[in-house]
Amino acid sequence: ACPDHSRYRFQCKHGVNFFHFKLDVKEGQKLVLEVQTSDARPPMFNPWLRVLNSQGEVVFTNIYTRVEGNNVMLFRYLEPKVIYTFKDSDKYTLEVRDLTTKYGDPAFNYRLLVRSQIPHLGNFEVDTSQLNLVPGQARRLMLTSEREEGFEGDIAYSLENLPDGIRALAGVADVEDRPAPFDEGEKERFRPDSQEVAIVLLADSGA
């Protein structure tokens, strides 16, 4: 770590503005790298991660590149989390630095976590915060769950404590008829997969 009196937290040794961490990784090992800033945040402080093999070659970074804007614009995102499955056993080097060399501040603190991948459910979203039902009619409720870090199981929901006369039935999610993205890059490395489930809420005529 840099001395407390250092104003430029990433330039505290011979003018080098990044830190090195060693990773001894086995073939097929699945790791997650997560970086979190506690004080300064983007756009002022942008932690950039690079993993290099023992030959000094860059294996991957936390920059996500994809084509957007009607397939004509290239976008790059600096992601706080990246997952990766290593193909070779090696002694890797993890570099952490700010994306630019223009800024420095004692508030440029970060917390870095390197761990094994754990398949699990991620964020959960409902397409509405309020649903009004008319007796004798039905309304559809769309539920979306993220599947993180290789989770491949199906997701099932159950609704409890519904009002009298209200039933919940399984529904079918509409598939939007739109062209596939031209180039989403290595999306599986940065963004979780998601699954949509539809539930139909039916109000009895006497509800």
N, C-alpha and C positions, 0 to 999 in steps of 0.2 A: 504494500500500500504506500501511497505517497505521504511524505511528511505533512504534519498539520499546517505548517507555515507555507506550504506550496499553494500558490494561487491557481496554477494550472494543473489540475489533478491528473491529466493525462500526459503531462510533459515534465515528469519528475526525474527522469534518468536519461542523460545523454541526448536529450531532445526527442526521444522516441515517444510517440503518443499512443501506445497500446500496451496491453498486458498479455502475458502468455500463461496458459495453463496446459499441463500435460495430461493426455488421456491415453491409457493403455487399454485398447479395445480389441475384443476377439471377433473373429469372423461370424457374421450373422447377428451380432448384437444390435438390439434396437434401443436407441437412446432418444431422450427428449431434452432439448436445450431451451430453457426459459430465462429471460432476462427482464428484470423489473426495476424501474427507476423510482427512487423514494422522494427526491426533492425536485430537481430540474426535470422537465419532461419535453417531449417533442412539441414544437419544432426546434427548441434550443438545444436539447441533448438527445441524440439519436444513437443508441448503442448498436454497433455493427459487429456481428459475430462472423468469424471465418474459421473453418476447420481445415487444416493442412495435414497431409501425410508426411512420412519421414523423409520423402524426397523434396519436400517444400511445395508440392502441388496442392492447389485449393480443391478440396473435395466438395464442400458446399458452404453456403453462407445463409444468412437470414434475410436475404433480399429476394422477394417473390416477384417474378417477371411474368406478365401475361398480356395478351392482346385484347383491347376493348374498343369501345366507340365505333360500332359497325365494322369491326375487324380492320381498322385502319390506324389505331393508335396503340403505342406500346407504353404500358404503365409498369412502374416498379414500386413495390411496397416494402418498407422495412418492418418485418414482423417480429413481435416479441417472443414468439414460440416457433420452434421448428423441430420436426421429427425426422429421424433418419435411421436406415438399416445399413450397417457397415458391411461391405462385401469382403473386406480383407482384414486379417489381424495385423495390427501395426501400432506404433506409438505415435499418436496424433498430437497435434498442437492446436489449441483453441485460442484464438486471438480475440480480444475485446477492445474496441476503441470507439471514439465518436466518428460519425460518418464524415465529418469535415475536419479540417485542421484549423479552422478560423476561430473557434470558440473554446474557452476554458473557464472553469469556475469551480470553487469548492463545493458547490451544490451538485456537481456531476458525480453523484453516488449511484451505485447500482447493486442489485442482488442477482446473482447468477445461480441457477439450479440445473444440475445435470443428473438425470435419473433414468431408470428403465421405463419403457413404454408400458402403460396400463390401459388396456381397452376398457372404455367406459362410456356412459351417456354424458353428453355435454349440456349445452344450453337448451332450454325448452321454451317454445313460444306458442301462444294461442292467437288466432287471427282476429279476435275481438275481445274487448273487455266487458261487453254487455250483450245479452241476447234476449230479445223479446219474443215470446211464443204466443201464437193465436190458437185457441182451442180448435182441434181438428186439423191443424197444419203442422208441418215439420220445418225445421231449420238445421242447416249443416254447420258443424263446428270443425275447423281445421286445426290440427295439432302437428307441430314440427319439432323434431328432436335431432340434435346433432350426435353423430356417432364418432367418438374421438379415438385416435390412436389404434386404428384397426379393429374396432368393435364391429362385428359382422352379424350379430343376432337381430332378430325381429323385435319390434317394440309393440307392446300391447298396453291398452289403457282400460281402466274401469272407472266409472263415475259413481260416487256415493252421495247419500243425503239429498237426493233429488226431491223436489216438491211432489206432493200427491198428484197423480194423473200425468206425470212426465216420465217418458221412457227414453232410454238411450239405446240406439241400434248402430251396428257397424255400417259404415258407408264406403263409398269409393271416391278416391281423390282424382280429380280431373288431371289429365296430362296435357300440359300446354303444347300447342302445335307451333313450335318455333325452331329455327335452325340451331344446330349445335354450335357452341362457341368455336371460333376459328382456331384459337390456340390459348388454352388456359395455363400453359406452362406446367410446372410440377406442383399442381394444386394439392395433391394428396400429402405433400410435405408440409404445407402451411395451413390449409383449411380443412376442417372436418367434413365428412360426408353427412348427409341429412336424410331423414325419412319422414314423409308426410302420412298422416292417418286422418281419415274423416270419420266423425261420429255424427249421426243424425239424431236430433232431439225431437221427439214427437209428443205433442200435447193432445191428450184424449179430448173428445168433444165436451165432456163434463168437467174438464179441469178448470 
